[in-house]
Amino acid sequence: MIRNIKIENIQSHKKTEIEFSSGINAIVGSSNNGKSAVLRALYWAVYNRPLGTDTLLSHWATDKKGNQIAPMSVTVENDNGTVTRRRTKTENQYIVNGMELNVVKTDVPEQVDKILCLGDTNIQKQQDAPFLLSMTSGQVAQYFNKTVRLDVIDKVLSNTESKRRKTANEIKQVDELLLDFDQRLEKYNWLDSVEKLLVKYDNVTNKVNEIEQTTDNIKNQICVFDEYKKIIEEFNEVTSVKNLIVELLSYNEKLNDVIVEKNKITDDLKIMNNCKKTVYPSFKSCVKIINEINDIFDKIKAVRSGRMELEEQIEKFEYCNDVVNNKKMEVEKLRKQLPDICPLCGAVMKHGKCTEEKINEKYV
Protein backbone atom coordinates (compact mmCIF):
# COMPACT_ATOMS: atom_id res chain seq x y z
CA MET A 1 0.00 0.00 0.00
CA ILE A 2 1.25 3.49 -0.92
CA ARG A 3 1.86 5.64 2.17
CA ASN A 4 2.77 8.94 0.53
CA ILE A 5 3.86 10.57 -2.72
CA LYS A 6 6.23 13.53 -3.05
CA ILE A 7 6.12 15.45 -6.35
CA GLU A 8 8.58 18.16 -7.29
CA ASN A 9 8.51 20.36 -10.43
CA ILE A 10 6.03 18.23 -12.38
CA GLN A 11 3.36 20.17 -14.27
CA SER A 12 1.33 22.24 -11.75
CA HIS A 13 3.14 20.79 -8.72
CA LYS A 14 6.18 22.77 -7.61
CA LYS A 15 6.58 20.78 -4.41
CA THR A 16 3.69 18.59 -3.28
CA GLU A 17 3.50 15.81 -0.67
CA ILE A 18 0.38 13.66 -0.32
CA GLU A 19 -0.13 11.37 2.66
CA PHE A 20 -2.41 8.35 2.22
CA SER A 21 -4.37 6.62 4.94
CA SER A 22 -5.16 2.92 5.12
CA GLY A 23 -8.10 1.86 3.00
CA ILE A 24 -9.54 3.82 0.07
CA ASN A 25 -8.30 7.37 -0.61
CA ALA A 26 -9.83 9.95 -2.96
CA ILE A 27 -8.23 13.12 -4.40
CA VAL A 28 -10.93 15.72 -4.90
CA GLY A 29 -10.66 19.17 -6.54
CA SER A 30 -11.83 21.36 -9.39
CA SER A 31 -10.48 21.06 -12.89
CA ASN A 32 -6.93 22.14 -13.71
CA ASN A 33 -5.80 21.84 -10.09
CA GLY A 34 -3.34 18.92 -10.59
CA LYS A 35 -5.37 15.77 -9.87
CA SER A 36 -4.37 14.09 -13.16
CA ALA A 37 -0.79 15.36 -12.73
CA VAL A 38 -0.53 13.18 -9.58
CA LEU A 39 -1.52 10.12 -11.66
CA ARG A 40 0.92 11.10 -14.45
CA ALA A 41 3.73 11.51 -11.91
CA LEU A 42 2.99 8.06 -10.45
CA TYR A 43 2.83 6.57 -13.97
CA TRP A 44 6.24 8.16 -14.79
CA ALA A 45 7.78 6.65 -11.64
CA VAL A 46 6.35 3.16 -12.25
CA TYR A 47 6.77 2.79 -16.03
CA ASN A 48 9.41 5.41 -16.98
CA ARG A 49 6.88 6.92 -19.42
CA PRO A 50 6.94 9.32 -21.14
CA LEU A 51 10.62 9.21 -22.06
CA GLY A 52 10.84 12.97 -22.63
CA THR A 53 10.18 15.59 -19.96
CA ASP A 54 8.58 18.32 -22.07
CA THR A 55 5.02 17.34 -21.10
CA LEU A 56 5.85 16.80 -17.40
CA LEU A 57 8.42 19.49 -16.56
CA SER A 58 6.95 22.34 -14.54
CA HIS A 59 7.46 25.98 -15.60
CA TRP A 60 9.07 26.57 -12.21
CA ALA A 61 12.00 24.32 -13.28
CA THR A 62 12.74 26.08 -16.62
CA ASP A 63 14.23 29.38 -17.65
CA LYS A 64 12.83 31.83 -20.17
CA LYS A 65 14.29 29.74 -23.03
CA GLY A 66 12.65 26.55 -21.78
CA ASN A 67 15.89 24.94 -20.50
CA GLN A 68 15.69 22.85 -17.33
CA ILE A 69 17.28 24.60 -14.38
CA ALA A 70 15.89 22.58 -11.43
CA PRO A 71 15.44 18.82 -10.82
CA MET A 72 12.12 17.08 -11.29
CA SER A 73 11.31 14.05 -9.13
CA VAL A 74 8.63 11.72 -7.82
CA THR A 75 9.07 9.79 -4.56
CA VAL A 76 6.76 6.90 -3.73
CA GLU A 77 6.87 5.27 -0.29
CA ASN A 78 5.06 2.04 0.61
CA ASP A 79 5.43 -0.83 3.05
CA ASN A 80 8.39 -2.25 1.04
CA GLY A 81 10.51 0.92 0.94
CA THR A 82 11.04 4.13 -1.01
CA VAL A 83 11.49 4.66 -4.78
CA THR A 84 12.46 8.05 -6.23
CA ARG A 85 12.37 8.82 -9.95
CA ARG A 86 14.65 11.83 -10.48
CA ARG A 87 15.85 13.71 -13.53
CA THR A 88 18.04 16.80 -13.96
CA LYS A 89 19.78 18.37 -16.93
CA THR A 90 22.67 15.90 -16.50
CA GLU A 91 21.18 13.03 -14.46
CA ASN A 92 18.48 10.47 -15.19
CA GLN A 93 18.13 7.89 -12.42
CA TYR A 94 16.11 5.91 -9.89
CA ILE A 95 16.95 5.95 -6.20
CA VAL A 96 15.76 2.74 -4.49
CA ASN A 97 16.11 2.77 -0.70
CA GLY A 98 19.06 5.14 -0.99
CA MET A 99 20.78 3.16 -3.83
CA GLU A 100 21.23 5.11 -7.08
CA LEU A 101 20.41 3.27 -10.33
CA ASN A 102 20.97 4.92 -13.72
CA VAL A 103 18.19 4.64 -16.29
CA VAL A 104 19.11 2.80 -19.49
CA LYS A 105 16.80 3.81 -22.36
CA THR A 106 13.25 2.56 -21.62
CA ASP A 107 14.17 -0.07 -19.03
CA VAL A 108 12.87 0.06 -15.48
CA PRO A 109 15.24 -1.48 -12.87
CA GLU A 110 14.06 -4.77 -11.43
CA GLN A 111 14.36 -3.39 -7.87
CA VAL A 112 11.66 -0.80 -8.67
CA ASP A 113 9.13 -3.49 -9.71
CA LYS A 114 9.87 -5.55 -6.58
CA ILE A 115 9.23 -2.60 -4.21
CA LEU A 116 6.25 -0.90 -5.91
CA CYS A 117 4.42 -4.07 -7.05
CA LEU A 118 2.14 -2.02 -9.36
CA GLY A 119 0.80 -3.13 -12.74
CA ASP A 120 -1.88 -2.44 -15.35
CA THR A 121 -4.66 -3.31 -12.90
CA ASN A 122 -3.40 -0.76 -10.35
CA ILE A 123 -2.96 2.36 -12.51
CA GLN A 124 -5.35 3.67 -15.14
CA LYS A 125 -5.26 6.99 -16.95
CA GLN A 126 -8.15 9.38 -17.09
CA GLN A 127 -9.02 8.52 -20.68
CA ASP A 128 -8.69 4.74 -20.25
CA ALA A 129 -11.83 2.60 -20.56
CA PRO A 130 -13.28 1.18 -17.30
CA PHE A 131 -11.31 -1.84 -16.14
CA LEU A 132 -12.96 -5.19 -17.11
CA LEU A 133 -16.28 -3.46 -17.87
CA SER A 134 -15.11 -2.42 -21.34
CA MET A 135 -13.74 -5.90 -22.12
CA THR A 136 -15.52 -8.69 -23.94
CA SER A 137 -16.48 -11.83 -22.08
CA GLY A 138 -13.62 -13.71 -23.75
CA GLN A 139 -11.08 -11.05 -22.71
CA VAL A 140 -12.43 -11.08 -19.14
CA ALA A 141 -12.18 -14.90 -19.03
CA GLN A 142 -8.66 -14.75 -20.46
CA TYR A 143 -7.65 -12.18 -17.83
CA PHE A 144 -9.00 -14.27 -14.92
CA ASN A 145 -7.45 -17.42 -16.40
CA LYS A 146 -4.11 -15.63 -16.46
CA THR A 147 -4.67 -14.45 -12.88
CA VAL A 148 -5.24 -17.99 -11.50
CA ARG A 149 -2.67 -19.49 -13.93
CA LEU A 150 -5.23 -21.51 -15.91
CA ASP A 151 -3.36 -20.51 -19.07
CA VAL A 152 -0.49 -22.70 -17.86
CA ILE A 153 -2.85 -25.68 -17.58
CA ASP A 154 -4.19 -25.02 -21.09
CA LYS A 155 -0.67 -24.77 -22.41
CA VAL A 156 0.33 -28.04 -20.71
CA LEU A 157 -2.73 -29.82 -22.06
CA SER A 158 -2.09 -28.46 -25.52
CA ASN A 159 1.54 -29.60 -25.41
CA THR A 160 0.47 -33.00 -24.09
CA GLU A 161 -2.04 -33.46 -26.92
CA SER A 162 0.58 -32.42 -29.45
CA LYS A 163 3.05 -34.94 -28.05
CA ARG A 164 0.33 -37.63 -28.02
CA ARG A 165 -0.41 -37.07 -31.71
CA LYS A 166 3.27 -37.05 -32.52
CA THR A 167 3.82 -40.30 -30.58
CA ALA A 168 0.84 -41.92 -32.32
CA ASN A 169 2.31 -41.00 -35.69
CA GLU A 170 5.68 -42.40 -34.69
CA ILE A 171 4.06 -45.67 -33.51
CA LYS A 172 2.23 -45.91 -36.82
CA GLN A 173 5.47 -45.37 -38.74
CA VAL A 174 7.26 -48.01 -36.63
CA ASP A 175 4.45 -50.51 -37.26
CA GLU A 176 4.72 -49.88 -40.99
CA LEU A 177 8.49 -50.37 -40.81
CA LEU A 178 8.05 -53.65 -38.88
CA LEU A 179 5.58 -54.91 -41.48
CA ASP A 180 8.00 -53.95 -44.25
CA PHE A 181 10.87 -55.75 -42.44
CA ASP A 182 8.76 -58.89 -42.04
CA GLN A 183 8.01 -58.90 -45.76
CA ARG A 184 11.69 -58.48 -46.54
CA LEU A 185 12.67 -61.31 -44.16
CA GLU A 186 10.49 -63.73 -46.12
CA LYS A 187 12.81 -63.22 -49.08
CA TYR A 188 15.75 -64.54 -47.03
CA ASN A 189 14.31 -67.91 -45.90
CA TRP A 190 16.98 -69.63 -47.99
CA LEU A 191 19.66 -68.48 -45.50
CA ASP A 192 19.13 -71.59 -43.29
CA SER A 193 20.14 -73.95 -46.09
CA VAL A 194 23.08 -71.70 -46.95
CA GLU A 195 24.21 -71.84 -43.31
CA LYS A 196 24.35 -75.66 -43.46
CA LEU A 197 26.37 -75.47 -46.66
CA LEU A 198 28.75 -73.02 -45.01
CA VAL A 199 29.29 -75.47 -42.13
CA LYS A 200 30.17 -78.20 -44.63
CA TYR A 201 32.42 -75.80 -46.48
CA ASP A 202 34.25 -74.95 -43.24
CA ASN A 203 34.81 -78.66 -42.51
CA VAL A 204 36.20 -79.26 -46.00
CA THR A 205 38.39 -76.18 -45.72
CA ASN A 206 39.81 -77.41 -42.39
CA LYS A 207 40.69 -80.78 -43.93
CA VAL A 208 42.35 -79.05 -46.89
CA ASN A 209 44.39 -76.93 -44.49
CA GLU A 210 45.51 -80.04 -42.59
CA ILE A 211 46.60 -81.68 -45.84
CA GLU A 212 48.47 -78.52 -46.87
CA GLN A 213 50.29 -78.48 -43.51
CA THR A 214 51.27 -82.13 -43.93
CA THR A 215 52.53 -81.37 -47.44
CA ASP A 216 54.57 -78.43 -46.18
CA ASN A 217 56.15 -80.64 -43.48
CA ILE A 218 57.14 -83.21 -46.10
CA LYS A 219 58.64 -80.46 -48.31
CA ASN A 220 60.64 -79.17 -45.34
CA GLN A 221 62.00 -82.65 -44.64
CA ILE A 222 63.02 -82.98 -48.30
CA CYS A 223 64.84 -79.64 -48.13
CA VAL A 224 66.71 -80.77 -45.00
CA PHE A 225 67.67 -84.00 -46.75
CA ASP A 226 69.00 -82.02 -49.75
CA GLU A 227 71.09 -79.85 -47.44
CA TYR A 228 72.68 -82.85 -45.77
CA LYS A 229 73.33 -84.34 -49.17
CA LYS A 230 75.25 -81.21 -50.17
CA ILE A 231 77.24 -81.41 -46.94
CA ILE A 232 78.24 -85.01 -47.74
CA GLU A 233 79.40 -83.88 -51.16
CA GLU A 234 81.50 -81.15 -49.55
CA PHE A 235 83.34 -83.82 -47.49
CA ASN A 236 85.21 -84.72 -50.68
CA GLU A 237 87.05 -81.42 -50.40
CA VAL A 238 88.60 -82.40 -47.04
CA THR A 239 91.70 -83.75 -48.78
CA SER A 240 92.48 -80.40 -50.35
CA VAL A 241 91.98 -78.74 -46.98
CA LYS A 242 94.44 -81.21 -45.44
CA ASN A 243 97.08 -80.29 -48.02
CA LEU A 244 96.51 -76.65 -47.23
CA ILE A 245 97.05 -77.39 -43.55
CA VAL A 246 100.36 -79.11 -44.31
CA GLU A 247 101.45 -76.10 -46.33
CA LEU A 248 100.42 -73.77 -43.51
CA LEU A 249 102.44 -75.80 -41.03
CA SER A 250 105.52 -75.48 -43.22
CA TYR A 251 104.96 -71.72 -43.39
CA ASN A 252 104.65 -71.71 -39.64
CA GLU A 253 108.07 -73.39 -39.27
CA LYS A 254 109.61 -70.82 -41.59
CA LEU A 255 107.91 -68.10 -39.59
CA ASN A 256 109.45 -69.42 -36.38
CA ASP A 257 112.89 -69.30 -38.03
CA VAL A 258 112.23 -65.72 -39.10
CA ILE A 259 111.14 -64.81 -35.58
CA VAL A 260 114.37 -66.23 -34.17
CA GLU A 261 116.35 -64.22 -36.70
CA LYS A 262 114.29 -61.15 -35.89
CA ASN A 263 115.06 -61.52 -32.19
CA LYS A 264 118.79 -61.68 -32.98
CA ILE A 265 118.52 -58.58 -35.12
CA THR A 266 116.60 -56.85 -32.37
CA ASP A 267 119.37 -57.60 -29.93
CA ASP A 268 121.90 -56.30 -32.44
CA LEU A 269 119.87 -53.15 -32.83
CA LYS A 270 119.90 -52.58 -29.12
CA ILE A 271 123.67 -52.94 -29.13
CA MET A 272 123.90 -50.57 -32.08
CA ASN A 273 121.70 -48.03 -30.36
CA ASN A 274 123.97 -48.13 -27.36
CA CYS A 275 126.93 -47.63 -29.66
CA LYS A 276 125.12 -44.79 -31.41
CA LYS A 277 124.87 -42.84 -28.20
CA THR A 278 128.62 -43.15 -27.65
CA VAL A 279 129.93 -42.79 -31.18
CA TYR A 280 127.21 -40.60 -32.74
CA PRO A 281 129.68 -38.26 -34.54
CA SER A 282 131.07 -41.15 -36.54
CA PHE A 283 127.59 -42.72 -36.95
CA LYS A 284 126.65 -40.28 -39.70
CA SER A 285 129.05 -42.02 -42.06
CA CYS A 286 127.15 -45.26 -41.56
CA VAL A 287 123.91 -44.14 -43.22
CA LYS A 288 123.96 -47.02 -45.67
CA ILE A 289 124.30 -49.52 -42.85
CA ILE A 290 121.38 -47.91 -41.05
CA ASN A 291 119.25 -48.02 -44.22
CA GLU A 292 120.05 -51.69 -44.63
CA ILE A 293 119.09 -52.28 -41.03
CA ASN A 294 115.78 -50.42 -41.64
CA ASP A 295 115.15 -52.63 -44.67
CA ILE A 296 115.70 -55.65 -42.46
CA PHE A 297 113.25 -54.11 -39.98
CA ASP A 298 110.65 -53.80 -42.75
CA LYS A 299 111.21 -57.40 -43.71
CA ILE A 300 110.74 -58.42 -40.09
CA LYS A 301 107.44 -56.49 -40.00
CA ALA A 302 106.34 -58.22 -43.21
CA VAL A 303 107.23 -61.60 -41.68
CA ARG A 304 105.28 -60.68 -38.55
CA SER A 305 102.17 -59.80 -40.59
CA GLY A 306 102.58 -63.05 -42.55
CA ARG A 307 102.73 -64.93 -39.28
CA MET A 308 99.50 -63.27 -38.12
CA GLU A 309 97.79 -64.27 -41.35
CA LEU A 310 99.02 -67.85 -40.87
CA GLU A 311 97.66 -67.89 -37.35
CA GLU A 312 94.29 -66.68 -38.61
CA GLN A 313 94.30 -69.39 -41.30
CA ILE A 314 95.16 -72.00 -38.69
CA GLU A 315 92.22 -70.84 -36.54
CA LYS A 316 89.93 -71.02 -39.58
CA PHE A 317 91.22 -74.50 -40.36
CA GLU A 318 90.57 -75.70 -36.81
CA TYR A 319 87.04 -74.22 -36.97
CA CYS A 320 86.43 -75.95 -40.33
CA ASN A 321 87.78 -79.21 -38.93
CA ASP A 322 85.35 -79.00 -36.00
CA VAL A 323 82.45 -78.27 -38.37
CA VAL A 324 83.43 -81.26 -40.57
CA ASN A 325 83.57 -83.60 -37.56
CA ASN A 326 80.14 -82.39 -36.36
CA LYS A 327 78.65 -82.85 -39.82
CA LYS A 328 80.17 -86.36 -39.99
CA MET A 329 78.45 -87.23 -36.76
CA GLU A 330 75.13 -85.81 -38.03
CA VAL A 331 75.52 -87.74 -41.32
CA GLU A 332 76.21 -90.93 -39.39
CA LYS A 333 73.07 -90.38 -37.30
CA LEU A 334 71.03 -89.74 -40.47
CA ARG A 335 72.52 -92.78 -42.18
CA LYS A 336 71.46 -94.93 -39.23
CA GLN A 337 67.93 -93.54 -39.57
CA LEU A 338 67.75 -94.42 -43.29
CA PRO A 339 65.98 -97.71 -44.14
CA ASP A 340 67.84 -100.67 -45.57
CA ILE A 341 65.55 -100.70 -48.59
CA CYS A 342 64.96 -97.53 -50.70
CA PRO A 343 61.25 -96.60 -50.50
CA LEU A 344 61.42 -95.13 -54.00
CA CYS A 345 63.16 -97.78 -56.17
CA GLY A 346 63.22 -100.80 -53.85
CA ALA A 347 66.98 -101.23 -54.09
CA VAL A 348 69.29 -102.13 -51.21
CA MET A 349 70.84 -99.05 -49.58
CA LYS A 350 74.49 -99.07 -48.55
CA HIS A 351 76.25 -96.13 -47.00
CA GLY A 352 73.16 -93.98 -47.62
CA LYS A 353 73.10 -94.75 -51.39
CA CYS A 354 70.98 -97.05 -53.52
CA THR A 355 72.66 -100.08 -55.18
CA GLU A 356 71.53 -101.96 -58.24
CA GLU A 357 70.53 -104.93 -56.17
CA LYS A 358 66.72 -105.34 -56.01
CA ILE A 359 64.87 -107.08 -53.22
CA ASN A 360 61.55 -107.72 -54.83
CA GLU A 361 59.99 -107.00 -58.21
CA LYS A 362 57.15 -105.05 -56.62
CA TYR A 363 59.57 -102.21 -55.84
CA VAL A 364 60.58 -101.83 -59.50
C-alpha positions in Angstrom: 0.0 0.0 0.0 1.3 3.5 -0.9 1.9 5.6 2.2 2.8 8.9 0.5 3.9 10.6 -2.7 6.2 13.5 -3.1 6.1 15.4 -6.4 8.6 18.2 -7.3 8.5 20.4 -10.4 6.0 18.2 -12.4 3.4 20.2 -14.3 1.3 22.2 -11.8 3.1 20.8 -8.7 6.2 22.8 -7.6 6.6 20.8 -4.4 3.7 18.6 -3.3 3.5 15.8 -0.7 0.4 13.7 -0.3 -0.1 11.4 2.7 -2.4 8.4 2.2 -4.4 6.6 4.9 -5.2 2.9 5.1 -8.1 1.9 3.0 -9.5 3.8 0.1 -8.3 7.4 -0.6 -9.8 10.0 -3.0 -8.2 13.1 -4.4 -10.9 15.7 -4.9 -10.7 19.2 -6.5 -11.8 21.4 -9.4 -10.5 21.1 -12.9 -6.9 22.1 -13.7 -5.8 21.8 -10.1 -3.3 18.9 -10.6 -5.4 15.8 -9.9 -4.4 14.1 -13.2 -0.8 15.4 -12.7 -0.5 13.2 -9.6 -1.5 10.1 -11.7 0.9 11.1 -14.5 3.7 11.5 -11.9 3.0 8.1 -10.5 2.8 6.6 -14.0 6.2 8.2 -14.8 7.8 6.7 -11.6 6.4 3.2 -12.2 6.8 2.8 -16.0 9.4 5.4 -17.0 6.9 6.9 -19.4 6.9 9.3 -21.1 10.6 9.2 -22.1 10.8 13.0 -22.6 10.2 15.6 -20.0 8.6 18.3 -22.1 5.0 17.3 -21.1 5.8 16.8 -17.4 8.4 19.5 -16.6 7.0 22.3 -14.5 7.5 26.0 -15.6 9.1 26.6 -12.2 12.0 24.3 -13.3 12.7 26.1 -16.6 14.2 29.4 -17.7 12.8 31.8 -20.2 14.3 29.7 -23.0 12.7 26.6 -21.8 15.9 24.9 -20.5 15.7 22.8 -17.3 17.3 24.6 -14.4 15.9 22.6 -11.4 15.4 18.8 -10.8 12.1 17.1 -11.3 11.3 14.1 -9.1 8.6 11.7 -7.8 9.1 9.8 -4.6 6.8 6.9 -3.7 6.9 5.3 -0.3 5.1 2.0 0.6 5.4 -0.8 3.1 8.4 -2.3 1.0 10.5 0.9 0.9 11.0 4.1 -1.0 11.5 4.7 -4.8 12.5 8.1 -6.2 12.4 8.8 -10.0 14.6 11.8 -10.5 15.8 13.7 -13.5 18.0 16.8 -14.0 19.8 18.4 -16.9 22.7 15.9 -16.5 21.2 13.0 -14.5 18.5 10.5 -15.2 18.1 7.9 -12.4 16.1 5.9 -9.9 16.9 6.0 -6.2 15.8 2.7 -4.5 16.1 2.8 -0.7 19.1 5.1 -1.0 20.8 3.2 -3.8 21.2 5.1 -7.1 20.4 3.3 -10.3 21.0 4.9 -13.7 18.2 4.6 -16.3 19.1 2.8 -19.5 16.8 3.8 -22.4 13.3 2.6 -21.6 14.2 -0.1 -19.0 12.9 0.1 -15.5 15.2 -1.5 -12.9 14.1 -4.8 -11.4 14.4 -3.4 -7.9 11.7 -0.8 -8.7 9.1 -3.5 -9.7 9.9 -5.6 -6.6 9.2 -2.6 -4.2 6.2 -0.9 -5.9 4.4 -4.1 -7.1 2.1 -2.0 -9.4 0.8 -3.1 -12.7 -1.9 -2.4 -15.3 -4.7 -3.3 -12.9 -3.4 -0.8 -10.4 -3.0 2.4 -12.5 -5.3 3.7 -15.1 -5.3 7.0 -16.9 -8.1 9.4 -17.1 -9.0 8.5 -20.7 -8.7 4.7 -20.2 -11.8 2.6 -20.6 -13.3 1.2 -17.3 -11.3 -1.8 -16.1 -13.0 -5.2 -17.1 -16.3 -3.5 -17.9 -15.1 -2.4 -21.3 -13.7 -5.9 -22.1 -15.5 -8.7 -23.9 -16.5 -11.8 -22.1 -13.6 -13.7 -23.7 -11.1 -11.1 -22.7 -12.4 -11.1 -19.1 -12.2 -14.9 -19.0 -8.7 -14.8 -20.5 -7.6 -12.2 -17.8 -9.0 -14.3 -14.9 -7.4 -17.4 -16.4 -4.1 -15.6 -16.5 -4.7 -14.5 -12.9 -5.2 -18.0 -11.5 -2.7 -19.5 -13.9 -5.2 -21.5 -15.9 -3.4 -20.5 -19.1 -0.5 -22.7 -17.9 -2.8 -25.7 -17.6 -4.2 -25.0 -21.1 -0.7 -24.8 -22.4 0.3 -28.0 -20.7 -2.7 -29.8 -22.1 -2.1 -28.5 -25.5 1.5 -29.6 -25.4 0.5 -33.0 -24.1 -2.0 -33.5 -26.9 0.6 -32.4 -29.5 3.1 -34.9 -28.0 0.3 -37.6 -28.0 -0.4 -37.1 -31.7 3.3 -37.1 -32.5 3.8 -40.3 -30.6 0.8 -41.9 -32.3 2.3 -41.0 -35.7 5.7 -42.4 -34.7 4.1 -45.7 -33.5 2.2 -45.9 -36.8 5.5 -45.4 -38.7 7.3 -48.0 -36.6 4.4 -50.5 -37.3 4.7 -49.9 -41.0 8.5 -50.4 -40.8 8.1 -53.7 -38.9 5.6 -54.9 -41.5 8.0 -54.0 -44.2 10.9 -55.7 -42.4 8.8 -58.9 -42.0 8.0 -58.9 -45.8 11.7 -58.5 -46.5 12.7 -61.3 -44.2 10.5 -63.7 -46.1 12.8 -63.2 -49.1 15.7 -64.5 -47.0 14.3 -67.9 -45.9 17.0 -69.6 -48.0 19.7 -68.5 -45.5 19.1 -71.6 -43.3 20.1 -73.9 -46.1 23.1 -71.7 -47.0 24.2 -71.8 -43.3 24.3 -75.7 -43.5 26.4 -75.5 -46.7 28.7 -73.0 -45.0 29.3 -75.5 -42.1 30.2 -78.2 -44.6 32.4 -75.8 -46.5 34.3 -74.9 -43.2 34.8 -78.7 -42.5 36.2 -79.3 -46.0 38.4 -76.2 -45.7 39.8 -77.4 -42.4 40.7 -80.8 -43.9 42.4 -79.1 -46.9 44.4 -76.9 -44.5 45.5 -80.0 -42.6 46.6 -81.7 -45.8 48.5 -78.5 -46.9 50.3 -78.5 -43.5 51.3 -82.1 -43.9 52.5 -81.4 -47.4 54.6 -78.4 -46.2 56.2 -80.6 -43.5 57.1 -83.2 -46.1 58.6 -80.5 -48.3 60.6 -79.2 -45.3 62.0 -82.7 -44.6 63.0 -83.0 -48.3 64.8 -79.6 -48.1 66.7 -80.8 -45.0 67.7 -84.0 -46.7 69.0 -82.0 -49.7 71.1 -79.9 -47.4 72.7 -82.9 -45.8 73.3 -84.3 -49.2 75.3 -81.2 -50.2 77.2 -81.4 -46.9 78.2 -85.0 -47.7 79.4 -83.9 -51.2 81.5 -81.2 -49.5 83.3 -83.8 -47.5 85.2 -84.7 -50.7 87.1 -81.4 -50.4 88.6 -82.4 -47.0 91.7 -83.7 -48.8 92.5 -80.4 -50.3 92.0 -78.7 -47.0 94.4 -81.2 -45.4 97.1 -80.3 -48.0 96.5 -76.6 -47.2 97.1 -77.4 -43.5 100.4 -79.1 -44.3 101.4 -76.1 -46.3 100.4 -73.8 -43.5 102.4 -75.8 -41.0 105.5 -75.5 -43.2 105.0 -71.7 -43.4 104.7 -71.7 -39.6 108.1 -73.4 -39.3 109.6 -70.8 -41.6 107.9 -68.1 -39.6 109.5 -69.4 -36.4 112.9 -69.3 -38.0 112.2 -65.7 -39.1 111.1 -64.8 -35.6 114.4 -66.2 -34.2 116.4 -64.2 -36.7 114.3 -61.1 -35.9 115.1 -61.5 -32.2 118.8 -61.7 -33.0 118.5 -58.6 -35.1 116.6 -56.8 -32.4 119.4 -57.6 -29.9 121.9 -56.3 -32.4 119.9 -53.1 -32.8 119.9 -52.6 -29.1 123.7 -52.9 -29.1 123.9 -50.6 -32.1 121.7 -48.0 -30.4 124.0 -48.1 -27.4 126.9 -47.6 -29.7 125.1 -44.8 -31.4 124.9 -42.8 -28.2 128.6 -43.2 -27.6 129.9 -42.8 -31.2 127.2 -40.6 -32.7 129.7 -38.3 -34.5 131.1 -41.2 -36.5 127.6 -42.7 -37.0 126.6 -40.3 -39.7 129.1 -42.0 -42.1 127.1 -45.3 -41.6 123.9 -44.1 -43.2 124.0 -47.0 -45.7 124.3 -49.5 -42.8 121.4 -47.9 -41.1 119.2 -48.0 -44.2 120.0 -51.7 -44.6 119.1 -52.3 -41.0 115.8 -50.4 -41.6 115.2 -52.6 -44.7 115.7 -55.7 -42.5 113.2 -54.1 -40.0 110.7 -53.8 -42.7 111.2 -57.4 -43.7 110.7 -58.4 -40.1 107.4 -56.5 -40.0 106.3 -58.2 -43.2 107.2 -61.6 -41.7 105.3 -60.7 -38.5 102.2 -59.8 -40.6 102.6 -63.1 -42.6 102.7 -64.9 -39.3 99.5 -63.3 -38.1 97.8 -64.3 -41.4 99.0 -67.8 -40.9 97.7 -67.9 -37.3 94.3 -66.7 -38.6 94.3 -69.4 -41.3 95.2 -72.0 -38.7 92.2 -70.8 -36.5 89.9 -71.0 -39.6 91.2 -74.5 -40.4 90.6 -75.7 -36.8 87.0 -74.2 -37.0 86.4 -76.0 -40.3 87.8 -79.2 -38.9 85.3 -79.0 -36.0 82.5 -78.3 -38.4 83.4 -81.3 -40.6 83.6 -83.6 -37.6 80.1 -82.4 -36.4 78.7 -82.8 -39.8 80.2 -86.4 -40.0 78.4 -87.2 -36.8 75.1 -85.8 -38.0 75.5 -87.7 -41.3 76.2 -90.9 -39.4 73.1 -90.4 -37.3 71.0 -89.7 -40.5 72.5 -92.8 -42.2 71.5 -94.9 -39.2 67.9 -93.5 -39.6 67.8 -94.4 -43.3 66.0 -97.7 -44.1 67.8 -100.7 -45.6 65.5 -100.7 -48.6 65.0 -97.5 -50.7 61.3 -96.6 -50.5 61.4 -95.1 -54.0 63.2 -97.8 -56.2 63.2 -100.8 -53.8 67.0 -101.2 -54.1 69.3 -102.1 -51.2 70.8 -99.0 -49.6 74.5 -99.1 -48.6 76.3 -96.1 -47.0 73.2 -94.0 -47.6 73.1 -94.8 -51.4 71.0 -97.0 -53.5 72.7 -100.1 -55.2 71.5 -102.0 -58.2 70.5 -104.9 -56.2 66.7 -105.3 -56.0 64.9 -107.1 -53.2 61.5 -107.7 -54.8 60.0 -107.0 -58.2 57.1 -105.0 -56.6 59.6 -102.2 -55.8 60.6 -101.8 -59.5 
